[in-house]
């Protein structure tokens, strides 16, 4: 059964990758023509983003890379900037920076 969530319920939700790494927190939804285009994810002290981006505040993750939204948001590893195949093994997809 499909469960619906209000966009307001997703703000400040913790975001993890499909490999279990803490990515950051949802800061904002990007809307276009009555549908969600993407999510602005802010980096926090213990997140992967703060390690990779340094002083940058966050990234925009396209909605197509979101795999699940429940108590947490799960995104594809392809959304992770600066990840190489060596870091996750040969099964990793080609990743592009956002």
C-alpha positions as CSV (number, residue, x, y, z in Angstrom):
1,X,0.0,0.0,0.0
2,X,1.3,3.4,-0.9
3,X,1.6,5.8,2.0
4,X,1.4,9.5,1.4
5,X,3.5,12.1,3.3
6,X,3.2,15.8,3.3
7,X,6.3,17.7,2.2
8,X,6.3,19.5,5.5
9,X,6.8,16.1,7.3
10,X,10.1,15.6,5.3
11,X,11.9,18.8,6.4
12,X,14.8,18.0,8.7
13,X,14.5,14.3,8.0
14,X,17.8,12.4,8.1
15,X,19.1,11.2,4.7
16,X,21.0,8.0,4.2
17,X,22.5,6.3,1.1
18,X,21.4,2.9,0.0
19,X,24.7,1.6,1.4
20,X,23.9,2.9,4.9
21,X,26.0,6.1,5.1
22,X,24.6,9.1,6.8
23,X,24.3,11.8,4.0
24,X,22.7,14.8,5.7
25,X,19.3,16.4,6.5
26,X,16.5,17.5,4.2
27,X,16.5,21.3,4.1
28,X,14.1,22.1,1.3
29,X,12.0,20.6,-1.5
30,X,12.4,21.9,-5.1
31,X,9.0,22.1,-6.7
32,X,8.1,22.4,-10.4
33,X,4.7,22.1,-12.1
34,X,3.0,20.6,-9.1
35,X,5.6,17.8,-8.5
36,X,8.9,17.5,-6.7
37,X,11.9,18.1,-8.8
38,X,14.6,17.6,-6.2
39,X,15.7,17.9,-2.5
40,X,18.2,20.3,-1.0
41,X,20.2,18.3,1.5
42,X,22.2,20.2,4.1
43,X,25.5,18.9,5.5
44,X,25.8,18.4,9.2
45,X,28.8,17.8,11.4
46,X,28.7,14.0,11.3
47,X,27.5,13.6,7.7
48,X,29.3,12.4,4.6
49,X,28.7,15.7,3.0
50,X,30.6,17.7,5.6
51,X,33.6,15.4,5.0
52,X,33.5,15.7,1.2
53,X,32.3,19.3,0.7
54,X,34.1,21.1,3.5
55,X,32.7,24.5,3.9
56,X,29.8,24.1,1.4
57,X,26.3,24.0,2.9
58,X,24.8,21.1,0.9
59,X,23.8,19.6,-2.4
60,X,20.7,19.3,-4.6
61,X,19.6,15.7,-5.1
62,X,17.3,15.0,-8.0
63,X,14.1,13.2,-6.9
64,X,14.8,10.4,-9.3
65,X,17.7,9.3,-7.0
66,X,15.4,9.0,-4.0
67,X,14.6,5.4,-3.4
68,X,12.4,5.6,-0.3
69,X,10.9,8.1,2.1
70,X,9.6,6.9,5.5
71,X,11.1,7.6,8.9
72,X,14.3,8.4,7.0
73,X,15.0,9.2,3.3
74,X,17.1,6.7,1.4
75,X,18.9,7.9,-1.8
76,X,21.1,6.2,-4.4
77,X,24.9,6.2,-4.0
78,X,25.0,8.0,-7.3
79,X,24.0,11.2,-5.5
80,X,27.3,11.1,-3.5
81,X,29.8,13.6,-4.8
82,X,33.4,12.5,-5.1
83,X,32.9,8.8,-4.7
84,X,35.1,6.5,-6.8
85,X,34.6,2.8,-7.7
86,X,37.5,1.9,-5.5
87,X,35.7,3.2,-2.5
88,X,32.7,0.9,-3.0
89,X,34.0,-1.9,-5.1
90,X,33.2,-3.0,-8.6
91,X,29.5,-3.2,-8.1
92,X,29.2,0.6,-7.7
93,X,27.4,2.5,-10.4
94,X,29.0,5.4,-12.3
95,X,28.6,8.4,-10.1
96,X,28.4,12.1,-11.2
97,X,28.8,15.1,-8.9
98,X,25.8,17.2,-8.4
